[in-house]
């Protein structure tokens, strides 16, 4: 691609193109000299040169009178291209942020059974449990905190309300920092190797059981407030709790 084509891509006007091409020949020049040789009106030359400097094609030397120097085109156009790529990436990120569908908050209301497909719905239910739990929250979890900071905030609020929280963590190695943080908070934590299974129980009246594919991390979860089922899950949790290894602060 020729330099003139690159200048067209930058949408330079005729005077800017003329001044740039002449300065490319001269390498360094004063505004008056360039005005004459590039055939740019005297009343326009300074604005033209300042525009070229702001784009990044030339530099202004601190001399008296001021002199204008061409920047190596290979360097100048690469820097301009990099800057434009950065601007495009920022716009793409903003577009993704604006167009990203918001996760609908799940509130069970009168439903006794809800099928939750995917991780997002599971974590929305987790947040619902932490917002509404009154006395006790039990969980079997691989990622104790979950991938959202808001869950940890809700957990702290529940603890401040006097809620007792017990967690059986199936993966200690990847959870050490958050485990230490929650032990200090007062959460009772134990470890037990149990792959592909997640469980949440709120006040022994509502529960969510999840089956997770260890390879893809895809999951299907079932929410229920069936008392008999939830009580049986609570008994199962209690049995695991007795077998699980105690983790001390």
C-alpha positions as CSV (number, residue, x, y, z in Angstrom):
1,X,0.0,0.0,0.0
2,X,1.3,3.5,-1.0
3,X,1.7,6.3,1.5
4,X,-0.9,8.3,-0.3
5,X,-3.4,5.4,0.2
6,X,-2.6,5.4,3.9
7,X,-3.2,9.2,4.1
8,X,-6.6,8.6,2.4
9,X,-7.4,6.1,5.1
10,X,-6.6,8.7,7.7
11,X,-9.1,11.1,5.9
12,X,-6.6,13.9,5.6
13,X,-7.7,16.9,3.6
14,X,-5.8,18.2,0.5
15,X,-3.7,20.7,2.4
16,X,-2.7,18.1,5.0
17,X,-1.7,15.6,2.4
18,X,0.3,18.2,0.4
19,X,2.1,19.4,3.5
20,X,2.9,15.9,4.7
21,X,4.2,14.7,1.3
22,X,6.5,17.8,1.0
23,X,7.8,17.4,4.5
24,X,8.5,13.7,3.7
25,X,10.8,15.0,1.0
26,X,12.4,17.7,3.1
27,X,12.5,15.8,6.4
28,X,12.6,19.1,8.4
29,X,11.2,22.5,7.6
30,X,9.8,25.7,9.0
31,X,6.2,26.5,8.5
32,X,7.0,29.4,6.1
33,X,9.2,27.2,3.9
34,X,6.7,24.5,3.9
35,X,3.9,26.9,3.1
36,X,5.6,28.0,-0.1
37,X,6.8,24.6,-1.3
38,X,3.6,22.7,-0.5
39,X,1.4,25.5,-1.8
40,X,-0.6,25.7,1.4
41,X,-2.1,29.1,2.2
42,X,-0.2,30.9,5.0
43,X,-3.4,31.3,7.0
44,X,-3.8,27.6,7.0
45,X,-0.3,26.2,7.4
46,X,0.0,26.2,11.2
47,X,-3.4,24.5,11.7
48,X,-2.4,21.9,9.1
49,X,0.9,21.2,10.8
50,X,-0.7,21.0,14.3
51,X,-3.3,18.5,12.9
52,X,-0.5,16.3,11.4
53,X,1.4,16.5,14.8
54,X,-1.8,15.5,16.7
55,X,-2.4,12.5,14.4
56,X,1.2,11.4,15.0
57,X,2.7,11.9,11.6
58,X,5.2,14.7,12.4
59,X,6.9,16.2,15.4
60,X,7.4,19.8,16.4
61,X,11.0,20.8,17.3
62,X,11.5,23.4,20.1
63,X,13.6,25.8,18.0
64,X,13.2,29.4,17.1
65,X,11.5,29.6,14.7
66,X,9.7,26.3,15.2
67,X,10.6,23.5,12.9
68,X,8.6,20.5,11.9
69,X,10.1,17.1,11.4
70,X,8.7,14.0,9.7
71,X,8.4,10.9,11.8
72,X,9.6,7.7,10.2
73,X,6.5,6.6,8.3
74,X,7.0,2.9,9.4
75,X,7.0,4.0,13.0
76,X,4.3,6.6,12.7
77,X,1.7,4.5,10.8
78,X,2.3,1.5,13.1
79,X,1.7,3.6,16.2
80,X,-1.5,5.0,14.6
81,X,-2.7,1.5,13.6
82,X,-2.0,0.2,17.1
83,X,-4.0,3.1,18.6
84,X,-6.9,2.5,16.3
85,X,-6.9,-1.2,17.2
86,X,-7.0,-0.3,20.8
87,X,-9.9,2.1,20.2
88,X,-11.8,-0.6,18.3
89,X,-11.2,-3.2,21.0
90,X,-12.5,-0.8,23.6
91,X,-15.6,-0.2,21.5
92,X,-16.2,-3.9,21.0
93,X,-15.9,-4.5,24.8
94,X,-18.4,-1.8,25.4
95,X,-20.8,-3.2,22.8
96,X,-20.5,-6.7,24.5
97,X,-21.2,-5.1,27.9
98,X,-24.2,-3.2,26.6
99,X,-25.7,-6.1,24.6
100,X,-24.9,-8.9,27.2
101,X,-28.2,-10.4,28.3
102,X,-28.9,-9.8,31.9
103,X,-29.4,-12.9,34.0
104,X,-33.0,-13.0,35.2
105,X,-33.3,-13.2,39.0
106,X,-34.9,-16.5,40.1
107,X,-37.4,-16.3,42.9
108,X,-39.3,-19.5,43.5
109,X,-42.5,-18.0,44.9
110,X,-45.1,-20.7,44.8
111,X,-43.2,-23.2,42.7
112,X,-42.2,-26.4,44.6
113,X,-39.9,-27.6,41.8
114,X,-37.7,-25.7,39.3
115,X,-35.2,-27.2,36.9
116,X,-32.1,-24.9,36.6
117,X,-30.1,-25.4,33.4
118,X,-26.5,-24.0,33.5
119,X,-24.2,-22.3,36.0
120,X,-25.8,-18.8,35.8
121,X,-29.2,-20.0,37.1
122,X,-27.5,-22.1,39.8
123,X,-25.6,-19.0,41.1
124,X,-28.7,-16.9,40.9
125,X,-30.4,-19.4,43.2
126,X,-27.3,-19.4,45.5
127,X,-27.7,-15.6,45.8
128,X,-31.4,-16.0,46.5
129,X,-30.6,-18.5,49.3
130,X,-28.0,-16.2,50.9
131,X,-30.4,-13.2,50.7
132,X,-33.3,-15.1,52.4
133,X,-31.7,-17.6,54.7
134,X,-32.7,-17.1,58.4
135,X,-31.0,-19.6,60.5
136,X,-28.8,-22.2,58.7
137,X,-27.1,-22.6,55.3
138,X,-25.5,-25.9,54.3
139,X,-23.5,-26.5,51.2
140,X,-21.4,-29.0,49.4
141,X,-19.3,-27.1,46.9
142,X,-16.3,-27.4,44.6
143,X,-15.8,-23.6,44.2
144,X,-16.7,-22.4,47.7
145,X,-17.1,-18.7,46.9
146,X,-18.4,-19.2,43.4
147,X,-17.1,-17.0,40.5
148,X,-19.0,-13.9,41.6
149,X,-17.8,-11.4,44.3
150,X,-21.5,-10.6,45.1
151,X,-22.0,-14.0,46.5
152,X,-19.3,-13.4,49.1
153,X,-20.9,-10.1,50.0
154,X,-24.2,-11.8,50.5
155,X,-22.6,-14.5,52.6
156,X,-21.1,-11.8,54.9
157,X,-24.5,-10.2,55.3
158,X,-26.1,-13.5,56.2
159,X,-23.4,-14.2,58.8
160,X,-24.0,-10.7,60.3
161,X,-27.7,-11.7,60.6
162,X,-26.6,-14.6,62.8
163,X,-26.9,-17.3,60.2
164,X,-24.9,-20.5,60.8
165,X,-23.1,-21.6,57.7
166,X,-21.5,-25.0,57.1
167,X,-19.6,-25.8,53.9
168,X,-18.1,-29.1,52.7
169,X,-15.5,-28.2,50.1
170,X,-14.5,-30.9,47.6
171,X,-11.5,-29.1,46.2
172,X,-9.2,-27.6,48.9
173,X,-6.2,-26.8,46.7
174,X,-8.0,-24.3,44.5
175,X,-9.9,-22.7,47.4
176,X,-7.3,-22.1,50.0
177,X,-7.4,-18.2,50.0
178,X,-11.2,-18.0,50.1
179,X,-11.3,-20.8,52.7
180,X,-9.0,-18.9,55.0
181,X,-11.1,-15.7,54.5
182,X,-14.4,-17.5,55.3
183,X,-13.0,-19.3,58.3
184,X,-12.1,-15.9,59.8
185,X,-15.6,-14.9,59.0
186,X,-17.0,-17.7,61.1
187,X,-18.1,-20.2,58.4
188,X,-17.6,-23.8,59.5
189,X,-15.7,-25.6,56.7
190,X,-14.7,-29.2,56.2
191,X,-13.3,-31.2,53.3
192,X,-14.6,-34.3,51.6
193,X,-13.7,-35.7,48.1
194,X,-17.0,-35.8,46.2
195,X,-16.7,-35.2,42.4
196,X,-19.5,-33.8,40.2
197,X,-22.0,-33.1,43.0
198,X,-23.2,-29.8,44.5
199,X,-25.8,-29.2,47.2
200,X,-27.3,-26.2,48.9
201,X,-29.8,-26.3,51.8
202,X,-31.5,-23.3,53.3
203,X,-33.1,-23.6,56.7
204,X,-33.7,-27.3,56.0
205,X,-36.8,-26.2,54.1
206,X,-35.5,-25.5,50.6
207,X,-32.6,-27.2,48.6
208,X,-30.8,-27.3,45.3
209,X,-29.0,-30.4,44.1
210,X,-26.7,-30.2,41.1
211,X,-25.0,-32.8,38.9
212,X,-21.9,-31.4,37.2
213,X,-19.9,-32.9,34.2
214,X,-16.3,-32.8,35.4
215,X,-15.0,-32.4,31.9
216,X,-17.2,-29.6,30.5
217,X,-18.4,-28.1,33.8
218,X,-22.0,-28.2,32.4
219,X,-24.6,-28.7,35.1
220,X,-28.2,-29.4,35.7
221,X,-29.8,-28.4,39.0
222,X,-33.1,-29.1,40.7
223,X,-34.6,-26.6,43.2
224,X,-37.3,-27.9,45.6
225,X,-39.0,-26.8,48.7
226,X,-40.5,-30.2,49.2
227,X,-39.9,-30.8,52.9
228,X,-39.5,-34.6,52.8
229,X,-36.9,-34.4,50.1
230,X,-35.1,-31.4,51.6
231,X,-35.0,-33.1,55.0
232,X,-33.5,-36.2,53.4
233,X,-30.8,-34.1,51.7
234,X,-30.1,-32.4,55.1
235,X,-29.7,-35.9,56.7
236,X,-27.3,-36.8,53.8
237,X,-25.3,-33.6,54.5
238,X,-25.1,-34.3,58.2
239,X,-23.7,-37.8,57.4
240,X,-21.1,-36.3,55.1
241,X,-20.3,-33.6,57.7
242,X,-19.4,-36.3,60.3
243,X,-17.1,-38.0,57.8
244,X,-15.5,-34.8,56.4
245,X,-12.1,-33.6,57.5
246,X,-12.2,-30.5,59.8
247,X,-10.4,-27.5,58.4
248,X,-9.0,-25.2,61.1
249,X,-8.3,-21.4,60.7
